[in-house]
């Protein structure tokens, strides 16, 4: 495995872990706000998806800037 591949795998793991932590925090805060379990799960899923979308947008932007 090359160093580039290892860095990519570590970056993917870091982004996924960050998304999971943000989703857990969003679900916890939703429950603290007296939301139902389905509503809290929905908020957590939206937070996870938004985190991954933001990370993908940043990677795409950085990739396009580096290739120029």
N, C-alpha and C positions, 0 to 999 in steps of 0.2 A: 504494500500500500504506500503510495507516495505521500509526501508531506501535504501537498495540495488537497488530496482526497481526505486526509485525516482532519485537516482544518475545516473543510466543508462539513464533514460529519459532526465535528464538535460544535460548529456554528448551528447546524440544524437541531442538535440536541439542546443547545442553550436556548434557542428560540422556542422550542417546544416546551421546555421546562418553564420558561418565563410565561408563556401562554397559560400553562396549567396553574401556575401560582396566581396569576391575575384572575383567572376564572374562579379559583377557589376563594379569593378575596371578594370578588363580586358576588358570588353566591352567599358567602357568609354575611356580607353587609346587607344583602337583600333580605336574608332571614332576620337579621337584627332590626330591619325596618318593618317587620311583621308581614312579609310577603309569604305567600303559600309556597310549598315545596316545588310545584311545577313552575311557578313564576320565578323562583330563585334559580332553578336549573336553567330556565330560558335566559335569564340575565347572565348567568355564568357562561352559557354557550355563546351568547352574543359577544361577550368580552373576549373569550378565547378566539373566536373567529376574527374579531377586529384586530387582535394582537398579531395573529398570523398574517392577516392582510396587510397591516402596516409594515411588518417585517419584509414581506415579499415586495412591497412597493419600494422600500428603502434599498433592498438588494438590487432590484431592477434599475433604480436610478443610479446607484453607485457603479453598477456594471456598465451602464451606458456611458457614464462619465470617464471611467478608466479606459475604455476601449478607444476613445478618441485620440 
